[in-house]
Amino acid sequence: MYFRTLDIKGGIAITHYDKKTEFKSIDTFTQFTELNEILQKVIGSTE
């Protein structure tokens, strides 16, 4: 971890811009297994 003394409450959003390249979305990311499972159930129920 690079910022051990810094507490970031809401998370971090990283953007990259290149005029010559079209990047695709990484969608939703979470490191927590339980949240990933809930997210997949919600996404699956709306399709």
N, CA, C and O atoms as a GROMACS GRO file, in nm:
protein
  188
    1MET      N    1   0.084  -0.118   0.000
    1MET     CA    2   0.000   0.000   0.000
    1MET      C    3   0.089   0.124   0.000
    1MET      O    4   0.187   0.132   0.074
    2TYR      N    5   0.054   0.220  -0.083
    2TYR     CA    6   0.140   0.337  -0.099
    2TYR      C    7   0.112   0.448   0.000
    2TYR      O    8   0.203   0.522   0.036
    3PHE      N    9  -0.013   0.462   0.045
    3PHE     CA   10  -0.050   0.571   0.133
    3PHE      C   11  -0.102   0.515   0.265
    3PHE      O   12  -0.222   0.518   0.291
    4ARG      N   13  -0.014   0.466   0.346
    4ARG     CA   14  -0.052   0.397   0.470
    4ARG      C   15  -0.123   0.488   0.570
    4ARG      O   16  -0.207   0.441   0.646
    5THR      N   17  -0.090   0.616   0.571
    5THR     CA   18  -0.149   0.708   0.670
    5THR      C   19  -0.270   0.783   0.616
    5THR      O   20  -0.329   0.863   0.688
    6LEU      N   21  -0.307   0.759   0.491
    6LEU     CA   22  -0.418   0.830   0.428
    6LEU      C   23  -0.542   0.742   0.428
    6LEU      O   24  -0.538   0.628   0.382
    7ASP      N   25  -0.653   0.795   0.479
    7ASP     CA   26  -0.779   0.722   0.483
    7ASP      C   27  -0.872   0.778   0.376
    7ASP      O   28  -0.921   0.891   0.389
    8ILE      N   29  -0.897   0.701   0.272
    8ILE     CA   30  -0.984   0.745   0.163
    8ILE      C   31  -1.119   0.678   0.182
    8ILE      O   32  -1.131   0.557   0.160
    9LYS      N   33  -1.219   0.754   0.222
    9LYS     CA   34  -1.351   0.698   0.258
    9LYS      C   35  -1.429   0.644   0.138
    9LYS      O   36  -1.489   0.537   0.149
   10GLY      N   37  -1.429   0.714   0.027
   10GLY     CA   38  -1.517   0.676  -0.083
   10GLY      C   39  -1.453   0.592  -0.190
   10GLY      O   40  -1.524   0.544  -0.279
   11GLY      N   41  -1.325   0.572  -0.187
   11GLY     CA   42  -1.257   0.496  -0.290
   11GLY      C   43  -1.186   0.588  -0.388
   11GLY      O   44  -1.175   0.708  -0.366
   12ILE      N   45  -1.138   0.530  -0.495
   12ILE     CA   46  -1.060   0.604  -0.593
   12ILE      C   47  -1.113   0.571  -0.732
   12ILE      O   48  -1.144   0.455  -0.761
   13ALA      N   49  -1.123   0.671  -0.816
   13ALA     CA   50  -1.160   0.649  -0.957
   13ALA      C   51  -1.040   0.690  -1.041
   13ALA      O   52  -0.985   0.799  -1.025
   14ILE      N   53  -1.000   0.601  -1.131
   14ILE     CA   54  -0.885   0.628  -1.216
   14ILE      C   55  -0.934   0.639  -1.360
   14ILE      O   56  -1.008   0.553  -1.407
   15THR      N   57  -0.892   0.743  -1.428
   15THR     CA   58  -0.929   0.759  -1.568
   15THR      C   59  -0.804   0.766  -1.653
   15THR      O   60  -0.698   0.811  -1.608
   16HIS      N   61  -0.817   0.722  -1.777
   16HIS     CA   62  -0.706   0.727  -1.871
   16HIS      C   63  -0.761   0.777  -2.003
   16HIS      O   64  -0.862   0.726  -2.051
   17TYR      N   65  -0.696   0.875  -2.061
   17TYR     CA   66  -0.743   0.930  -2.187
   17TYR      C   67  -0.633   0.924  -2.291
   17TYR      O   68  -0.520   0.966  -2.267
   18ASP      N   69  -0.667   0.871  -2.406
   18ASP     CA   70  -0.576   0.866  -2.519
   18ASP      C   71  -0.659   0.895  -2.644
   18ASP      O   72  -0.749   0.819  -2.678
   19LYS      N   73  -0.629   1.002  -2.710
   19LYS     CA   74  -0.707   1.047  -2.825
   19LYS      C   75  -0.714   0.942  -2.935
   19LYS      O   76  -0.810   0.939  -3.012
   20LYS      N   77  -0.614   0.855  -2.945
   20LYS     CA   78  -0.605   0.758  -3.054
   20LYS      C   79  -0.666   0.622  -3.020
   20LYS      O   80  -0.679   0.537  -3.108
   21THR      N   81  -0.702   0.600  -2.894
   21THR     CA   82  -0.749   0.468  -2.850
   21THR      C   83  -0.884   0.479  -2.782
   21THR      O   84  -0.907   0.572  -2.704
   22GLU      N   85  -0.973   0.384  -2.810
   22GLU     CA   86  -1.101   0.379  -2.741
   22GLU      C   87  -1.096   0.264  -2.641
   22GLU      O   88  -1.087   0.148  -2.680
   23PHE      N   89  -1.101   0.297  -2.513
   23PHE     CA   90  -1.094   0.197  -2.407
   23PHE      C   91  -1.234   0.152  -2.369
   23PHE      O   92  -1.330   0.228  -2.381
   24LYS      N   93  -1.245   0.028  -2.323
   24LYS     CA   94  -1.373  -0.025  -2.277
   24LYS      C   95  -1.385  -0.004  -2.126
   24LYS      O   96  -1.286   0.011  -2.056
   25SER      N   97  -1.508  -0.005  -2.079
   25SER     CA   98  -1.536   0.012  -1.937
   25SER      C   99  -1.490  -0.110  -1.858
   25SER      O  100  -1.496  -0.222  -1.908
   26ILE      N  101  -1.443  -0.088  -1.735
   26ILE     CA  102  -1.412  -0.201  -1.648
   26ILE      C  103  -1.532  -0.235  -1.560
   26ILE      O  104  -1.524  -0.324  -1.474
   27ASP      N  105  -1.643  -0.164  -1.581
   27ASP     CA  106  -1.767  -0.187  -1.506
   27ASP      C  107  -1.746  -0.162  -1.358
   27ASP      O  108  -1.676  -0.068  -1.320
   28THR      N  109  -1.804  -0.246  -1.275
   28THR     CA  110  -1.796  -0.228  -1.130
   28THR      C  111  -1.688  -0.320  -1.074
   28THR      O  112  -1.682  -0.438  -1.110
   29PHE      N  113  -1.605  -0.266  -0.987
   29PHE     CA  114  -1.499  -0.346  -0.927
   29PHE      C  115  -1.509  -0.336  -0.776
   29PHE      O  116  -1.526  -0.227  -0.721
   30THR      N  117  -1.500  -0.448  -0.708
   30THR     CA  118  -1.489  -0.452  -0.563
   30THR      C  119  -1.400  -0.570  -0.526
   30THR      O  120  -1.402  -0.674  -0.593
   31GLN      N  121  -1.324  -0.554  -0.422
   31GLN     CA  122  -1.234  -0.661  -0.380
   31GLN      C  123  -1.302  -0.761  -0.286
   31GLN      O  124  -1.241  -0.860  -0.246
   32PHE      N  125  -1.427  -0.735  -0.250
   32PHE     CA  126  -1.495  -0.818  -0.153
   32PHE      C  127  -1.580  -0.926  -0.221
   32PHE      O  128  -1.669  -0.894  -0.301
   33THR      N  129  -1.552  -1.050  -0.191
   33THR     CA  130  -1.621  -1.163  -0.251
   33THR      C  131  -1.771  -1.155  -0.230
   33THR      O  132  -1.848  -1.178  -0.324
   34GLU      N  133  -1.814  -1.123  -0.109
   34GLU     CA  134  -1.957  -1.118  -0.079
   34GLU      C  135  -2.027  -1.012  -0.165
   34GLU      O  136  -2.137  -1.037  -0.216
   35LEU      N  137  -1.966  -0.895  -0.181
   35LEU     CA  138  -2.025  -0.790  -0.263
   35LEU      C  139  -2.029  -0.831  -0.410
   35LEU      O  140  -2.126  -0.800  -0.480
   36ASN      N  141  -1.927  -0.899  -0.458
   36ASN     CA  142  -1.926  -0.948  -0.596
   36ASN      C  143  -2.040  -1.046  -0.620
   36ASN      O  144  -2.105  -1.042  -0.725
   37GLU      N  145  -2.065  -1.135  -0.523
   37GLU     CA  146  -2.173  -1.233  -0.536
   37GLU      C  147  -2.309  -1.163  -0.540
   37GLU      O  148  -2.395  -1.198  -0.621
   38ILE      N  149  -2.329  -1.064  -0.454
   38ILE     CA  150  -2.454  -0.988  -0.452
   38ILE      C  151  -2.472  -0.914  -0.584
   38ILE      O  152  -2.581  -0.915  -0.642
   39LEU      N  153  -2.366  -0.851  -0.632
   39LEU     CA  154  -2.371  -0.776  -0.757
   39LEU      C  155  -2.411  -0.867  -0.873
   39LEU      O  156  -2.494  -0.830  -0.955
   40GLN      N  157  -2.353  -0.986  -0.880
   40GLN     CA  158  -2.386  -1.080  -0.989
   40GLN      C  159  -2.532  -1.124  -0.981
   40GLN      O  160  -2.596  -1.142  -1.085
   41LYS      N  161  -2.586  -1.142  -0.861
   41LYS     CA  162  -2.727  -1.178  -0.847
   41LYS      C  163  -2.817  -1.065  -0.894
   41LYS      O  164  -2.917  -1.089  -0.961
   42VAL      N  165  -2.782  -0.941  -0.861
   42VAL     CA  166  -2.862  -0.826  -0.902
   42VAL      C  167  -2.856  -0.808  -1.054
   42VAL      O  168  -2.958  -0.786  -1.118
   43ILE      N  169  -2.737  -0.819  -1.111
   43ILE     CA  170  -2.722  -0.806  -1.257
   43ILE      C  171  -2.799  -0.917  -1.327
   43ILE      O  172  -2.865  -0.892  -1.427
   44GLY      N  173  -2.790  -1.038  -1.275
   44GLY     CA  174  -2.860  -1.151  -1.335
   44GLY      C  175  -3.011  -1.138  -1.328
   44GLY      O  176  -3.082  -1.188  -1.416
   45SER      N  177  -3.062  -1.073  -1.225
   45SER     CA  178  -3.207  -1.061  -1.210
   45SER      C  179  -3.266  -0.951  -1.298
   45SER      O  180  -3.387  -0.945  -1.318
   46THR      N  181  -3.181  -0.863  -1.352
   46THR     CA  182  -3.232  -0.754  -1.436
   46THR      C  183  -3.221  -0.783  -1.585
   46THR      O  184  -3.270  -0.705  -1.667
   47GLU      N  185  -3.159  -0.893  -1.621
   47GLU     CA  186  -3.141  -0.926  -1.763
   47GLU      C  187  -3.259  -1.002  -1.818
   47GLU      O  188  -3.261  -1.038  -1.935
   0.00000   0.00000   0.00000
